[in-house]
Amino acid sequence: MKQSEIKALSLEQLEQNISLEKDRILKLQFAHAITPIENPMRIRQSRRLIAQLMTELNAR
């Protein structure tokens, strides 16, 4: 998700996306702990997206 797309989101959408990404990262981490996932960079991308969404939320 690009920064311009993040800025266009409403507060409710930001909070919803944050909760969805947190759930997704938990599932990825559990799956990776059991058997290595095919693309472990997805964990880093999810963490980065959460940080970007939280930064925009705090800026508002």
C-alpha positions, 0 to 999 in steps of 0.5 A: 500500500502506497503512502498516498493510499494510506493518507486517503483512508479514514480513521475507521479504515486505518484502525480496521487495516491495523487489526487485520494486519496484526492478525495476518502477521500473527498467523504468518509467524505461527506458520513460520515457526512450525514450518518455514513459509515460502516467502518470509519477506511477507512478515517484514512487509506486514510489520512495515505496513503496520508501522506506516498505518500506526504513524498515519493514525498517530499523525491525525 
